[in-house]
Amino acid sequence: MRRITALKHEAARVAENATLSLNEKIRINAAKYLAMMAPVVVALERRLASTSWPPETPRQAWFQKQFGSPLKTAIEMFKAPPANSASLSGVWRPFDTITADLVSHQKKSSVLLSDVSPALTALQSSEAPMPGLAVHSSVVARGPTESSIKEDSSVIIDSSLGITTVASFSKHLTVLSTKTKPKKLQIVGSDGGLYTYLLKGREDLRLDARIMQLLQAVNSILLVRSETRRRGLTVRHYSVTPISGRAGLIQWVDDLTSMYSVYKAWQERTLMASGTNVTQGVVSVPRPSDLYYGKIIPALKEKGLRKVISRRDWPQDVKRNVLLALVKETPRQLLHNELWCASEGLSAFMGKLDQ
């Protein structure tokens, strides 16, 4: 939209030039449009090319049949300069139509694995170890160590050694409704167990994996000291397995109450009690990002930073003051009260506090 706004300003400036004829004004506006939109056209054509390879799955074949021709038409229409500045706002309209159609298909809560990966659907057994499962110490003692496996790629992991391997995948994938549409999948292990993971795309999970390794190191330190070992102090962690720089598997943890859900429940209770943001008995809870930007943007303006700049360039004192203001608005005993309400009795509550 910034490019469209800039083109509109340029078109208005050209229109005010009385020394130019109508044809000259049209040629100038067309040339500026082509020059400014050239990077966008390159990006669109690259994306079209990446989705135009011979399909390998039913899902890819469906996408090409459903959206291949409309995408090509939309790009060709986008390349043609609009007749006048009033038509600039409509250059994205063909893509808006495609997006709306695509979004309607993305509302499905589950997909068949056979539609997106026939190869995984046909898998019956493999030598791939189950992601995130620790190798039993006795297995390591009599078999190849983890370090030797990493160093020697010729080592074949055998499930007979006690290592659970991937046997097959469940037929259905559950699609979560969050931004990147992660997929919840289940893998059947060679031991007959069912292991659940979250498949996340368009994210680099290598840093997450390093954090989990750090928590494992912290647990090792806690086990060394007798006091922390007596109290059973450990940090609960889960496995994160990066598949590439833009995808990975996260171990699914059942019966989990996230910190955000605790915070959101408090927001709902507070708003319901005050009668604020309540429509027909439904509470409209502001997102944490809305609360943050609602404070950071005015604070940046007070510093004279009115333009949209990278967050890396935001002053540290401004970010710190906003964080402290948000902390002050949240009850200090919020988690304490949630633990009390979720405990069966005093002894269970004291046990949670001790941990």
N, C-alpha and C positions, 0 to 999 in steps of 0.2 A: 504493500500500500504506500510505502514511502516513495517508491519510484513513480507511482501513479500521481501522487501529490506533487512531486517535483515536476513531472511532465505537465500537469495542469498549470502550475505557476509559469513554466516556460511558454506554454501556449498562450496564456494571458498576456505575457510580456511581448510576444511576437505579434499578437493581435493589435496591440497598442501602437505598433510601428506603422505609421502612415506612409512611409516611403516604400513599403513592400506591396506588391500586388497579391491578389488572392492565391494565385497559383504558387507564387514564391513562398507564401506563408504555409501552404499545404506541404510543399516540398521540405521546408525547414522542419516543420513539426514531425513529418514522417521520418526524416533522417535522425532527429533526436530520439524518436521512439525506438528505432532500430538499434541505435547505438546503446541506449540505456537498457533495453531489454535483451540485448545479445547474451549476457551471462545467464539470464533466466532461461532463454531458449536452449542454450547448451545444457543446462542442468535438466531441463524437461526431456530433451532428446536422449540424454544419457540414461535417465530413469526409464524411458520407454524402451530403449535398447536392452536394458537389464531385465525387463519383463517380457521380452519378445523372443527369448531363446526357445528352442523346441521343448514343450512341456514334458516334465518327468513324473508329474503326479496329477491325479484328477483335479486337484484344487488349482494347480497352475493352468491346466487346460480350460477349466471353467473361467478363470480370471481373464485369460486371453480372449475367449469367446465373448465374454460379457463386456469387457472394458477396452479391448485392444483397438477396435475401430473407433469408438468414441474418443479415446485418448489421441489417436493420430489426427482426427478431425479437429479436436480442440487445440492441438499444438499448431496445426496449419492456420487456424483462425487467429491464434495468438500472434503468429509471425506477421500477419498483415496489419499495417498501421491503421488505426481507426480514422474515420473520415473527419472527425472534429473532436475537440476537447471534451465535449459532452459525452462522447462515446467511450472515453477512456475507462470509466467506471465499469463498463460491461465486458472488458477484455477477459476477466476471470470468470464470467458467468458460465461458460461451458464446463469449466473445472468444478465450479460449485455444484452443478447438476450431477457430475460424476461422483463427487465427494458425498453428496446426499444419498445417492444410490448405494455407494460402498458402505456408508455408515449403517444403512438399514440392514445390510447383510452381516455386519459385524456385531449386531446385537444378539446373535446366537450365544447361548451360554455353554454350548459344547459342540465339538466337531469330532468326526470319525478319524481315527488315526490313519485308516486306509486312504482317506482323501488327501492327506498331507504327506504321508510317508509310507508307501507300500512296502518299502524294504524293511522298515521296523515292524510292520504288521506281520510280515512273513517270518520274522526271526523266531526260532524255536529254542535255540541254545547258543551260547557264546562263551568265550574265555575272558571277556571283559569283566573286571571286578566291579562289584556294586559300588557306585560312587559314595564316598564318604564313610564307608565302613572300615573300622580299625581292624587290622590283622591281629589275631590272637597271638599272645606272646609265645605260646608253645609252638605255634605254627612257624613263627619267625625263627625260633631256636633250631628247628629241625629242617626248615626249608630255606629258600632264598630270602635274604633280607630285603627290606624296602629299598635301601640304598643300592644294593646290587641289581635289583630289578630296574631301577632308574638308569643305572650305568650301562646295563647290558640289555639292549632292546630285544635280543634273541631269546630271553627267558620267557617261557610260556607259563602263564599262571594257570594252575590246575585246581579245579574245584575240589578234587580229592584231598588236597592239603588242608581243607577246612576253610578256604576262602570262598565267600559267597559271590557267585558271578551272576551276570544278567542272563536270565532265561528267556523272557518274553516281555512284551508291553501290553498294557490294557488297551481295549479297543476304542475307548472314548477319552477325549481330552476335555477338561473343564476350562473354559475361558473366563478369566477374571475381568471385571469391568474397569480396572484401573487404566492409567494412561497408555502404557505400552502393551496392554492385552496379554499378560503372561498366561502360560498354560499350566494347569495342574495335571500331572500325569502319574500313573502308577506303574511300577516295574515289578515283575515277578522274579524273585531270586531263585537260584539253584537249590536253596534250602526250602523252597515252597512259600517263603514269606512274601508279603506284599509291601513294597517300599514306595512311599509317596514323595514326589519332588515338585518343585516349581521351576518350570522352564522359562527363563527370562531372556528376551532378545532386546537388541538395541541398547545394551548396557554392558559396561566392562566390570566384571565381577572379580577381577584379580585383586583389587584392593580389599574387597570384602573377604576373600580367602585369606589374605595376609592377616586381617584382623582376627579371624577365627583361630589362626595359628598362634597369634599373640595371646589369646584367651587360654589356649591349651598350655602355653608356657606359664601363664599366671597360675593355672591350676596346679601345675607341677611344683611351683614355688610354695603354694598354700599347703600342699601335702607334705612338704618337708618339715614345716614347723608343727610341733606337737599341739600347740594351742588351736591353731586354725584347723588342724586335722581332727581334733577332738570335737570341735563345733561343726564339723562337716561343711566348712566354708568352701564353696566352689562356684565357678562362674559357668552357668549353663550356656553352651554354645551348640551350633549346628554346622553341618558340613556345607561348604560352598565349593562347587567344582566348576571352574571356568572351562568352557569348551573352546572358546576363541576370544578375541578381544571385544566381541560384541554379543556374546551369548554365554549362558552357563546354567547349571542346575543348583538349586538351593533345597536343602532337606526341608520337608514339610513337618512342622511341629504342631501336633494336635493339642486341643484343650489349652490354647494359649490366649492370655489376655494381654493385649498390647498396651503400652503406655498411652498411646493415642486414644484408644477406646476408653480408658479411664478418664482422660482429660475431656473427651467429647461427652461422656456421660455427665460429668460435672457441669459442662456448658449447658447441656439440655436441661438439667435440674434447675440451674440458676435462671435461665431464660423462661422456663415454664413458671417458676415461682413469681417472677417479675411481670409475666405477661408480655414480654418483649419478643418480637419475631415469631409470634404464634399465630398460625392461620388454620382455622378449623381443627384445632387440637394438635396440629403438626408443628414442631419446633424447627425453625430454620437456623441451623448452626453455622456460623462463619468458619471458613477454613483457616487453618493456621497461617497459610500464606497470605490470606486477606488481612488477618490481624497484623502480620509482620509488615507488609507493604503499606498498610494504613498508618503505620507509625514511622517507617523509615523514609517514605517519600517526603512528608512534611519536614522531617529532620534534615534531609538533604537540601531541601529548598532553603531552610534557614541558614545553611552553610554556603548558599549561593550556587549550589549544584542543581540547576534546573533541567539540564539535558540528560537524556538517558545514556548513562555510561556503564562500563563494565563494573560488576560488583567488586572485582578485585581493586578497583580504584576508590571505593567508598572509604571514607576516613574511619579508622579503627575506633576512635572515641564515639562516633555516631552509632556504629553498630553495637558497641558495648552498652551505651545508654539505652538503646531500644531493647536490647536483650534484658537488661535489668528492669526496665519498665514492664515488660511482659511477665517476668518472674514475679514482680511485686503484685501483679493482678491475679496471680494464681495462688490459692491457699497452700501454705507450707505443709499442712497436714493432709494433703489430698491423698497421697499414696497410703499414708498411715490409716486413714479412715477406710479406704477401699480394702485394705488387708483385714481390718477388723470386721467389716461387713461380710467378707467372703470366708471368714473363719467359723468353724463349727463351735468353738468355745474358746475360753481363755487360754488353755494350754496350747491349742493349735495356733492361736494368735501369737503367743509368746515364742513358740517355736519358729514362726516366720520372722519375727523381729530378731531372733538370735542369729538367723542366717543372713 
